[in-house]
Amino acid sequence: MKNPKKRPNLIYILADDMGYGDISAYNENCPFQTPNLDRLCENGIRFTDAHASSAVCTPSRYSILTGRYN
Protein backbone atom coordinates (compact mmCIF):
# COMPACT_ATOMS: atom_id res chain seq x y z
CA MET A 1 0.00 0.00 0.00
CA LYS A 2 1.29 3.46 -0.90
CA ASN A 3 2.07 5.97 1.80
CA PRO A 4 -0.71 8.61 1.51
CA LYS A 5 1.53 11.36 2.94
CA LYS A 6 4.29 10.90 0.35
CA ARG A 7 4.10 13.66 -2.25
CA PRO A 8 5.17 13.07 -5.86
CA ASN A 9 8.22 14.73 -7.34
CA LEU A 10 7.24 17.27 -9.95
CA ILE A 11 9.38 19.09 -12.49
CA TYR A 12 7.70 21.93 -14.36
CA ILE A 13 9.55 23.09 -17.45
CA LEU A 14 8.50 26.30 -19.20
CA ALA A 15 10.33 26.86 -22.47
CA ASP A 16 9.87 29.71 -24.90
CA ASP A 17 9.34 28.78 -28.58
CA MET A 18 9.53 25.04 -27.92
CA GLY A 19 7.22 22.91 -30.01
CA TYR A 20 5.76 19.46 -29.39
CA GLY A 21 8.17 17.87 -31.86
CA ASP A 22 11.29 19.50 -30.43
CA ILE A 23 11.95 16.63 -28.00
CA SER A 24 13.23 13.44 -29.59
CA ALA A 25 11.04 11.31 -27.27
CA TYR A 26 7.96 12.81 -28.96
CA ASN A 27 9.35 13.03 -32.50
CA GLU A 28 11.53 10.30 -33.96
CA ASN A 29 12.42 12.65 -36.86
CA CYS A 30 13.71 15.39 -34.55
CA PRO A 31 16.91 16.86 -36.10
CA PHE A 32 18.69 16.74 -32.72
CA GLN A 33 18.69 14.42 -29.72
CA THR A 34 17.47 15.37 -26.25
CA PRO A 35 18.67 12.46 -24.09
CA ASN A 36 18.01 14.06 -20.69
CA LEU A 37 14.43 15.04 -21.55
CA ASP A 38 13.93 11.63 -23.17
CA ARG A 39 14.99 9.97 -19.92
CA LEU A 40 12.47 12.07 -17.98
CA CYS A 41 9.77 10.93 -20.43
CA GLU A 42 10.77 7.27 -20.08
CA ASN A 43 10.88 7.26 -16.27
CA GLY A 44 7.93 9.48 -15.49
CA ILE A 45 4.55 10.51 -16.78
CA ARG A 46 4.46 11.84 -20.31
CA PHE A 47 1.83 14.53 -20.88
CA THR A 48 0.66 14.89 -24.46
CA ASP A 49 -2.06 17.55 -24.22
CA ALA A 50 -1.32 21.04 -22.94
CA HIS A 51 -2.83 24.47 -23.34
CA ALA A 52 -1.36 27.94 -22.95
CA SER A 53 -3.17 30.93 -21.53
CA SER A 54 -1.73 33.15 -24.25
CA ALA A 55 0.15 32.94 -27.53
CA VAL A 56 3.13 34.82 -26.09
CA CYS A 57 5.26 33.94 -23.07
CA THR A 58 4.84 36.94 -20.72
CA PRO A 59 1.09 36.44 -20.03
CA SER A 60 1.67 32.68 -19.73
CA ARG A 61 4.31 33.26 -17.04
CA TYR A 62 1.94 35.67 -15.28
CA SER A 63 -0.80 33.01 -15.21
CA ILE A 64 1.57 30.35 -13.86
CA LEU A 65 2.95 32.58 -11.11
CA THR A 66 -0.36 34.12 -9.98
CA GLY A 67 -2.97 31.51 -10.89
CA ARG A 68 -4.99 34.22 -12.58
CA TYR A 69 -6.11 34.56 -16.17
CA ASN A 70 -3.99 37.10 -18.02
Backbone as JSON, one array per atom type, in Angstrom:
{
  "sequence": "MKNPKKRPNLIYILADDMGYGDISAYNENCPFQTPNLDRLCENGIRFTDAHASSAVCTPSRYSILTGRYN",
  "N": [[0.83, -1.18, 0.0], [0.52, 2.23, -0.81], [2.13, 5.04, 0.68], [0.11, 7.48, 1.96], [0.9, 10.07, 2.64], [3.16, 10.68, 1.24], [4.46, 12.81, -1.12], [4.39, 13.41, -4.65], [7.25, 13.76, -6.83], [7.8, 16.61, -8.78], [8.49, 18.16, -11.79], [8.48, 21.11, -13.42], [8.63, 22.45, -16.51], [9.13, 25.3, -18.33], [9.35, 26.49, -21.45], [10.37, 28.78, -23.9], [9.2, 29.21, -27.18], [9.25, 26.48, -27.83], [8.37, 23.6, -29.46], [6.0, 20.86, -29.8], [7.22, 18.75, -31.19], [9.91, 19.1, -30.7], [11.34, 17.61, -28.9], [13.12, 14.66, -28.8], [11.94, 12.34, -27.8], [9.26, 12.59, -28.33], [9.2, 12.95, -31.05], [10.38, 11.12, -33.54], [11.73, 11.93, -35.78], [13.13, 14.16, -35.1], [15.56, 16.71, -35.55], [17.68, 16.81, -33.78], [19.05, 15.33, -30.79], [17.65, 14.78, -27.57], [18.62, 13.66, -24.94], [18.44, 13.83, -22.07], [15.89, 14.93, -21.53], [14.44, 12.95, -22.81], [14.93, 10.79, -21.13], [13.59, 11.64, -18.82], [10.99, 11.48, -19.82], [10.78, 8.72, -20.25], [10.97, 7.64, -17.68], [8.99, 8.75, -16.18], [5.81, 10.4, -16.06], [4.31, 11.03, -19.11], [3.05, 13.8, -20.57], [0.72, 14.66, -23.02], [-1.04, 16.56, -23.9], [-1.53, 19.88, -23.79], [-2.25, 23.25, -22.82], [-1.98, 26.72, -23.46], [-2.2, 29.87, -21.79], [-1.95, 32.09, -23.27], [-0.74, 33.33, -26.44], [1.79, 34.32, -26.38], [4.79, 34.51, -24.33], [5.01, 36.12, -21.92], [2.35, 36.73, -20.71], [1.66, 34.06, -20.21], [3.56, 33.25, -18.3], [2.8, 35.0, -16.26], [0.24, 33.96, -15.63], [0.94, 31.42, -14.66], [2.49, 32.05, -12.39], [0.72, 33.56, -10.81], [-1.76, 32.33, -10.85], [-3.92, 33.41, -12.02], [-6.06, 34.46, -14.72], [-4.69, 35.87, -17.64]],
  "CA": [[0.0, 0.0, 0.0], [1.29, 3.46, -0.9], [2.07, 5.97, 1.8], [-0.71, 8.61, 1.51], [1.53, 11.36, 2.94], [4.29, 10.9, 0.35], [4.1, 13.66, -2.25], [5.17, 13.07, -5.86], [8.22, 14.73, -7.34], [7.24, 17.27, -9.95], [9.38, 19.09, -12.49], [7.7, 21.93, -14.36], [9.55, 23.09, -17.45], [8.5, 26.3, -19.2], [10.33, 26.86, -22.47], [9.87, 29.71, -24.9], [9.34, 28.78, -28.58], [9.53, 25.04, -27.92], [7.22, 22.91, -30.01], [5.76, 19.46, -29.39], [8.17, 17.87, -31.86], [11.29, 19.5, -30.43], [11.95, 16.63, -28.0], [13.23, 13.44, -29.59], [11.04, 11.31, -27.27], [7.96, 12.81, -28.96], [9.35, 13.03, -32.5], [11.53, 10.3, -33.96], [12.42, 12.65, -36.86], [13.71, 15.39, -34.55], [16.91, 16.86, -36.1], [18.69, 16.74, -32.72], [18.69, 14.42, -29.72], [17.47, 15.37, -26.25], [18.67, 12.46, -24.09], [18.01, 14.06, -20.69], [14.43, 15.04, -21.55], [13.93, 11.63, -23.17], [14.99, 9.97, -19.92], [12.47, 12.07, -17.98], [9.77, 10.93, -20.43], [10.77, 7.27, -20.08], [10.88, 7.26, -16.27], [7.93, 9.48, -15.49], [4.55, 10.51, -16.78], [4.46, 11.84, -20.31], [1.83, 14.53, -20.88], [0.66, 14.89, -24.46], [-2.06, 17.55, -24.22], [-1.32, 21.04, -22.94], [-2.83, 24.47, -23.34], [-1.36, 27.94, -22.95], [-3.17, 30.93, -21.53], [-1.73, 33.15, -24.25], [0.15, 32.94, -27.53], [3.13, 34.82, -26.09], [5.26, 33.94, -23.07], [4.84, 36.94, -20.72], [1.09, 36.44, -20.03], [1.67, 32.68, -19.73], [4.31, 33.26, -17.04], [1.94, 35.67, -15.28], [-0.8, 33.01, -15.21], [1.57, 30.35, -13.86], [2.95, 32.58, -11.11], [-0.36, 34.12, -9.98], [-2.97, 31.51, -10.89], [-4.99, 34.22, -12.58], [-6.11, 34.56, -16.17], [-3.99, 37.1, -18.02]],
  "C": [[0.88, 1.25, 0.0], [1.09, 4.31, 0.34], [1.27, 7.2, 1.36], [-0.08, 9.97, 1.76], [2.71, 11.66, 2.02], [3.82, 11.7, -0.87], [4.95, 13.3, -3.46], [6.19, 14.15, -6.17], [7.65, 15.32, -8.62], [8.27, 18.24, -10.5], [8.53, 19.82, -13.52], [8.69, 22.69, -15.23], [8.76, 24.03, -18.33], [9.57, 26.77, -20.18], [9.67, 27.76, -23.5], [10.17, 29.17, -26.29], [9.74, 27.31, -28.72], [8.27, 24.34, -28.38], [7.14, 21.47, -29.53], [6.81, 18.52, -29.98], [9.63, 18.19, -31.61], [12.0, 18.62, -29.41], [11.97, 15.3, -28.74], [12.36, 12.31, -29.05], [9.65, 11.42, -27.9], [8.02, 12.76, -30.48], [10.59, 12.26, -32.92], [12.31, 10.95, -35.09], [13.02, 13.97, -36.4], [15.16, 15.52, -35.06], [18.03, 16.82, -35.05], [18.17, 15.82, -31.62], [18.61, 15.17, -28.39], [17.47, 14.24, -25.21], [18.19, 12.68, -22.66], [16.49, 14.2, -20.6], [13.79, 13.71, -21.92], [13.9, 10.71, -21.95], [13.88, 10.35, -18.94], [11.15, 11.5, -18.51], [9.66, 9.42, -20.18], [10.49, 6.87, -18.63], [9.77, 7.96, -15.5], [6.64, 9.42, -16.27], [4.75, 11.46, -17.95], [3.11, 12.48, -20.63], [1.83, 14.9, -22.35], [-0.4, 15.91, -24.86], [-1.9, 18.73, -23.26], [-1.92, 22.27, -23.62], [-2.14, 25.67, -22.7], [-2.43, 29.0, -22.74], [-3.04, 32.08, -22.52], [-0.76, 32.65, -25.31], [1.58, 33.43, -27.32], [3.51, 34.47, -24.66], [4.99, 34.8, -21.83], [3.5, 36.7, -20.02], [1.03, 35.0, -19.5], [2.42, 32.59, -18.4], [3.49, 33.91, -15.94], [0.89, 34.7, -14.74], [-0.23, 31.92, -14.31], [1.92, 30.86, -12.46], [1.81, 33.04, -10.21], [-1.59, 33.24, -9.89], [-4.16, 32.25, -11.46], [-4.93, 34.19, -14.08], [-5.49, 35.88, -16.58], [-4.9, 38.14, -18.62]]
}
